[in-house]
Amino acid sequence: MSKLEQAFSLFDAYNQQSPEKIVWEGKEYPSEYFYALKLHDWVKKLEPDAPESLLLASRSQHIGRWEIARKSYPDGRVGYLKWRSDLGKFHAQKAAEILTVVGYDETEIKRVREIILKQRIKLDEDVQTMENALCLVFLEYQFDDLIEKLSEEKMIDILRKTWGKMSDPGQNAALAMQYSKPGTELLKKALNPDA
């Protein structure tokens, strides 16, 4: 087994401990394991020649996410941002520990950490590819569930922010996707406010 395969195996085993489950096409998955696989798939679609560091980061971007609960932070935007910041550091540290065990050198581990922490987004192509893939996973697998929970106004705001995070390759991939009828309507309103 290559180092990459060993790392994937360890990342996947860790994420299979996710207590939350998702059912997709009739099959149940631990949610963080499912999303890690889908994020990895999107990275490969967007960047067929993705460097190893980006592939490693894609499979460990949210590793162990359930271990730091949102409810352990204050309500509101400040609490949310602190939670997200701490989570990012936790994911980067957990990935680094596994990569060290597998035998990756410090340079490669540092690069994976940079991508997971989304450093220099918009300037670093690999980090931007990761952001595009994260947005596409949201649109493909989480968008419809959210529509049922939030107001139209809130959804339009989320869609505009999501769109702003993506570069052209991400936006083009998003436009090529099939959406539910409510999803299609919301996207139209978010992207063409004057239409």
C-alpha positions in Angstrom: 0.0 0.0 0.0 1.3 3.4 -0.9 1.6 6.2 1.7 -1.3 7.9 0.1 -3.5 4.8 0.3 -2.4 4.2 3.9 -3.3 7.8 4.8 -6.7 7.5 3.1 -7.4 4.3 5.0 -6.6 5.9 8.3 -8.6 9.1 7.5 -11.5 7.0 6.4 -11.4 4.7 9.5 -11.4 7.8 11.7 -14.3 9.4 9.9 -16.3 6.2 10.0 -16.6 6.8 13.7 -18.9 9.8 13.0 -22.0 9.4 15.1 -24.2 11.2 12.6 -25.5 9.2 9.7 -26.5 10.1 6.2 -28.6 8.0 3.8 -27.8 8.5 0.2 -29.4 6.4 -2.6 -30.7 3.9 -0.1 -27.4 3.3 1.7 -26.4 4.6 5.1 -23.0 6.2 5.7 -21.3 7.9 8.7 -21.8 11.5 7.6 -18.2 12.8 7.8 -16.9 9.7 6.0 -19.5 10.3 3.2 -18.7 14.0 2.8 -14.9 13.2 2.8 -15.4 10.8 -0.1 -17.6 13.3 -2.0 -15.2 16.2 -1.4 -12.3 14.0 -2.7 -14.4 13.1 -5.8 -15.1 16.8 -6.5 -11.4 17.8 -6.1 -10.5 15.1 -8.6 -13.2 16.3 -11.1 -12.1 19.9 -10.8 -8.3 19.1 -10.9 -7.6 15.7 -12.5 -3.8 16.2 -11.9 -4.3 17.4 -8.3 -1.0 17.1 -6.3 -0.8 14.6 -3.5 -1.1 17.3 -0.8 -4.5 18.4 -2.2 -5.8 14.8 -2.4 -4.7 14.2 1.2 -6.3 17.5 2.4 -9.5 16.6 0.6 -9.9 13.4 2.4 -9.2 14.9 5.8 -10.7 18.4 5.5 -13.3 17.8 8.2 -11.8 14.8 10.0 -13.4 14.2 13.4 -15.7 17.2 13.0 -18.2 15.7 15.5 -15.6 16.0 18.3 -16.0 19.7 18.7 -19.8 20.5 19.0 -21.2 23.8 17.8 -23.3 24.0 21.0 -20.1 24.1 23.1 -19.6 27.7 21.8 -21.8 30.8 22.3 -24.7 31.5 20.0 -24.3 34.1 17.3 -21.7 35.0 14.6 -18.7 35.5 17.0 -19.3 32.1 18.6 -19.8 30.5 15.2 -16.6 32.0 13.8 -14.6 30.9 16.8 -16.0 27.4 16.5 -15.0 27.2 12.8 -11.5 28.6 13.5 -10.9 26.0 16.3 -12.4 23.2 14.1 -10.0 24.1 11.3 -7.0 23.9 13.6 -8.3 20.6 15.0 -8.7 19.1 11.5 -5.2 20.2 10.5 -3.6 18.8 13.6 -5.5 15.5 13.4 -4.5 15.1 9.7 -0.8 16.0 10.5 -0.7 13.3 13.3 -1.9 10.7 10.9 0.4 11.8 8.1 3.3 11.7 10.5 2.5 8.1 11.4 2.3 7.1 7.7 5.7 8.7 7.1 5.1 11.9 5.2 7.8 14.5 5.6 7.3 17.9 7.3 7.1 19.8 4.0 4.2 17.7 2.7 2.5 17.9 6.1 2.9 21.7 6.2 1.3 21.9 2.7 -1.7 19.7 3.7 -2.2 21.9 6.8 -2.2 25.1 4.6 -4.9 23.7 2.4 -7.0 22.5 5.3 -6.7 25.9 7.0 -7.6 27.5 3.7 -4.6 29.9 3.9 -4.2 32.4 1.0 -7.5 31.5 -0.5 -8.1 33.2 -3.9 -4.3 33.3 -4.3 -3.4 29.6 -3.9 -4.9 27.5 -6.6 -5.0 24.3 -4.5 -6.7 26.1 -1.7 -9.2 27.6 -4.1 -9.9 24.2 -5.7 -10.7 22.9 -2.2 -13.0 25.8 -1.5 -14.8 25.2 -4.9 -15.2 21.5 -4.0 -16.6 22.3 -0.5 -19.2 24.6 -2.1 -20.1 21.9 -4.7 -20.5 19.2 -2.0 -22.9 21.6 -0.2 -24.9 22.3 -3.3 -25.1 18.7 -4.3 -25.7 17.0 -1.0 -26.9 19.5 1.6 -28.7 22.3 -0.3 -32.1 20.7 -0.4 -32.2 19.8 3.3 -31.4 23.4 4.2 -34.1 24.7 2.0 -36.7 22.9 4.2 -35.2 24.5 7.4 -34.5 28.1 6.4 -36.4 31.1 5.0 -36.1 32.0 1.3 -34.3 35.2 2.3 -31.7 33.3 4.4 -31.2 30.8 1.6 -30.6 33.4 -1.0 -28.0 35.1 1.3 -26.2 31.7 1.8 -26.3 31.0 -2.0 -24.8 34.4 -2.8 -22.0 33.9 -0.2 -21.4 30.4 -1.5 -21.2 31.8 -5.1 -18.7 34.4 -4.0 -16.4 31.9 -2.5 -16.0 30.0 -5.8 -13.8 30.8 -8.7 -14.9 30.3 -12.3 -14.2 26.5 -12.4 -16.4 26.0 -9.3 -19.2 28.3 -10.6 -19.2 26.6 -14.0 -19.5 23.1 -12.3 -22.3 24.4 -10.1 -24.2 25.8 -13.1 -23.9 22.4 -14.9 -25.5 20.5 -11.9 -29.1 19.4 -11.8 -31.2 20.9 -8.9 -34.6 20.3 -7.4 -37.3 22.7 -8.5 -37.1 24.7 -5.3 -33.3 24.7 -5.6 -33.4 25.9 -9.2 -35.8 28.8 -8.3 -33.6 29.9 -5.3 -30.5 29.8 -7.4 -32.2 32.0 -10.1 -33.2 34.5 -7.5 -29.8 34.5 -5.9 -27.8 34.9 -9.1 -30.3 37.2 -11.0 -31.8 39.5 -8.4 -33.3 41.7 -11.1 -34.8 38.9 -13.2 
